[in-house]
Amino acid sequence: MTIEYGPLIGGEGSPIGKTYLSVAVTEDGVDRPLVPGSRISLTIRKDGVLIVRAGCNQLGGGVTLDDGVLGFVEGVQTQIGCGPELEAQDDWLMEFVTRRPAWTIDGDTLTLNSGGTTIVLLDRRLAEPDLPLDGTDWTVQSILIDDDDLRWRYTLGDAATLTLNGTRATGSTGSSSFTATVIRDDRTLTLNDLVVAPTRPTGRAADLERAVLEILRTPLTYSIESNRLRLRGPTGITGFNLIAVRPEGDSEKAW
């Protein structure tokens, strides 16, 4: 069953249509540490849907923002097993959101309060700014191929990579290195003169290399959100989902 929620209209200084990331969590004035490597994410969509995450599962449902109170209705939560610590944190956040916390906004900072618990969140565009397309080393997390929208995820072996610098592209198919010339048209990239090192992989590695090269040989439209790059072919079905490679020695969890 599809549940439709009413649209929300936000003006200047409104949290509607934005994503926020936690910068501080306290309970009765004392810091409440989150599970290491996790962060609370909260999105208030213009279609009246609230989406919150605490490092594992996603909670979504209708939202109201009347009289400084965040109302949450008809919530649906994914059921991914992420270990007891993250699952307990998910439960804690779900319970907090459903308590109708009070909300205030000050510039780019959104604050939620309920029952002695305070969560301070910062606009994602400031908390985790979009990384530049050029000069960033991107690693392919998943490949979308035109076979019932089958999604192949890299879980074994070397991952495919891509780095762009002006008119030059370099990377790896997971087995073989490649170079190419990049032509740009607005937010579309076309890789010409694609040269692949002749490593001749076999088995699954060969299948993945063929899929990577097939996609690279099509014009790719890109979008970036924080440290994630989305590349899609002309149909919008095929493409890559990539994540920025953390520089060696960089321990910031925002990556």
N, C-alpha and C positions, 0 to 999 in steps of 0.2 A: 504494500500500500504506500502511495506517495502522499506525504503530508505537506501541504502548502501553508506557508506563513505569510503574514502581511508584510508589505515593504516598509522599510524604515527610511525616514528622511532626515538627513543630518546636515547642519550648516557648519560654519567655521567654529572650530573648537569642539566639534562633536566626535565621539569615538566610532561612529558608524562608518563602515567601509574600511576599517583599519585593522591591522594585526599588531598586538602588543606582546612583549616578552618581559618576563619578571626580572626585576633588578634587586628586589628585597622582599623577604617574607618574614613576618614576626607573629608570635603568639604571646599575648599579654605583655607586649613590649620587649620580648626576648627573641633574638634571631632564631628562625626555624630553618635549619639546613635542609636543602633538597638533596636527593640522591646524587652523588657525584656524577658529573657529565650531563645532568638533566636540567631542564628549564621549563617554566610554565609558559605556554603560548595561548593567547586568547584572541579570537577573531570575531568581530561583530559585522556580519555581512549585511548588505543593503536589502537583501530579500527577507530579512527578519530572522536569520539563522545565527545562532551562537555556536562556535566551535572552540573547544578548549582541549589542551593536551598537557600532560605533566611528565613526558618522557617516554611513554609507552602507548597506551590506548588513546583513542579520540572519543570525546563526548560531544554530541551535537544535538541541537533541538531549537525550538522557538525561543525568542528573547523579546522582552519588553524593557524599556528604560524610563518608566514613568516615575515622577516624583523622586528622582535620585535613587531609585531602587532597581537593581538588575533582576528581572523576573525570568525564570527559566522554566519552560514547559515541554512536556513530551520528549524527554531526553532519550537518545539511543547511544549506546557505548559499544565500541568494538571490543572484541574478546581475544586479544593477542596475548600469549603468555610471555612475559618479560622478566620473570623472577619475582620473588616475594617482596623485595624492597620497592620496586617500581609499581607493582600491583597495589601495594598498600598506599603508595603516594597517589595513584590514580583514584582510589576509593576516597582518600582524604579530600582531594580536590573536587570530586563529584559532590561529596557531601557539602562542601563549602559553597559551591555554586548554587546548589538547590536550596540553600538557606536564605535566598533573596538578599544578597549582600548590598549594602549601600555603595554607591559609586560617586566619585568626584573626578573631575579632569582639570588639570592645570597645564596648559600648553600641550606638550607631547607626552605628559605623564598621566596615566590612569591609575587610580587607587581604589581598591575594593576593601570593604570592612564588614565583618560579621562575627559576632560572638567572641570578640577579643583577638581575632585573626585579621591581619592586614597584609594585603598583597599589593605591592607597588610594581607597576609595569610601565615600560617605555615603548614608544612607537617603534616598531620593528625596523623602520627605515633609518632610525638613529642607533638602535641597539645592535643591529646587524646590517650595516649598509650593504647595498648590492656591490659585489666585487666587479672589477673591470673585466670585460671580455678578453681584452688583449693582455698578455703578460701573465695570466693566471694559468696554472697547470690544472687541467680538468681531468677527472677520472670517470669513466662510464660506469654507472651503477646498474643501468638496465637498458636493454635494447628492445625496441618495439618493431616487430616485423609484420609484414602483410600476410599473416596466416591466422585468421580469427583473432587478430590483435594479440598474438602470443607474445608474452613478455619473458625474455631470457635475462636472468640475473647472474652476475658474476659472483660465485661463491668459492671457486677453486681456481688456482693458478693465477697468472698475471692478468691484470685488468687492462682494458683498452684505455688509451689516454689521448688527449688532444690539447695542444697549445697553439694559440694564435698570436701573431705579432705582425700587424700591418697586412702586407700582401703575402705573408708566408705562414704556412701551417705545418706543424710537425706532430708526431704522435706515434702510437702503437696500436695495432689491431688486437693486442693481447699476446701475439706471437711474433709479429713482424713490425719493424719500424717503417714509417712512411713520411714523405714530404709532399707538399702540394702548394700551388699558388692560389691565393684567395681573391675572389672578386666579390665586392660588396654592393648591395643595392638596398638601401634603407636597412631593414633588419633581416635581410636574407643574405646568406653566405653561399657561394658556389666555389667548390674546390676543383681547380683545373690542374692538368699536368701532374696527376697523382702518381707518385713513384713509390713502389713497395719493395722492401728488401726481400730477396728470394729465399725465405727460410723454409718454405714448404711444410707447414704444420699438417698434422693428420688428426683423424677422429673428431672429437668435439671441438678441439681448437681450430681445426680447419673450417668447420661449420660456422663457428663464431666469426672467424676472419672473413669469410664470404659475406656474412650478414653485415659486418661493419663496413666493408668496402662498398657493398651495394648501396648502403645508405649514404656514405660519404660522396658517392658519385651523383647524388641528386641535390638540387638546391635545398638549403636548410634554413628555415626561419628560426630565430633564436629569441629567447627571453631569459632574463636573469632575476632571481629572487634570492637575496642574501648570498650564500655560497653555493647556490644550485643553478645550473645551466640547463635549459630545456631546448633541444633541437628537434624540429619536426620537418618532415618532407612535405612535398606539395599537397598530398592528400590529408595531412594532419594525423595520419595513423602511424606511419613509420617514423622512426627517429631514435634519439638517445635521451636519457636522463643522466646528467653528470653532476658531480660534486667537486668542489675545489680541493686540491691536494694541500694538506697542511704543511707549511714550510718546516723544515727540520728544526727542532728546538722550540717551535711555537706550541705552547700548551694552552692557549686560549680556547675555552670550550665553545665559543661562538662559532667555531668552524664546523 
